[in-house]
Amino acid sequence: MFNRILLTLLNQREEYLNLKEEVSQTPLEQSIKLILQKINQDIEKIMELNQGE
């Protein structure tokens, strides 16, 4: 019984976190997140190029 309740609560927690991330982000937050992702991609490309030399 306890395990079933625990699994249910864990699933609900995951659903809540996903919903919170989708709903709570303002357009500014989404833009900043996208910019940071692009910067990280560029850093990874630069690091790959530096390793090749």
N, C-alpha and C positions, 0 to 999 in steps of 0.2 A: 504494500500500500504506500509506504513512504517513498520507495523508488519511483513509483508511478507519478506521485505528486511532484517529486523532485524533477523528473524529466519534463513534466508539463510546465513547471515554473521556468526551467532552463530554456525551453522552446519559446515561451512567452517573452522571456528576457531578450532572446535573439531577435524576435519579431519586433519588439519595442525599439531596440537599438537601431535596427534597419529603418524602421519608420521614422524615428527621431532624426536620423541622418538625412533622410530624403526630404522631410518636411521643414526642419528647423533651419536649414541653410538659406540665407538670404542670397540674392543675386551677387552681392559683393563678395560674400564668403565663397560662393561657387567660383567666381572669377579668380579670386586669390588662390584657391585650391588648384585651379587649372593652370595658372601661371607657375605655381610652385612645381607642379608635375612636369611642365615643359622645361623648367630650369633643371630639374633633376635628370631628365632625359638628355639634355645638352651636356651636363656634367659627365654622365655615363659615356656619351660618345667621345668627349674629350679624353677621358681616362683610357678608353679603348685605343684611341689614336696614339696616346703617349706610350702605351705599352708596346705598340707595334714598332716604335722607333728604336 
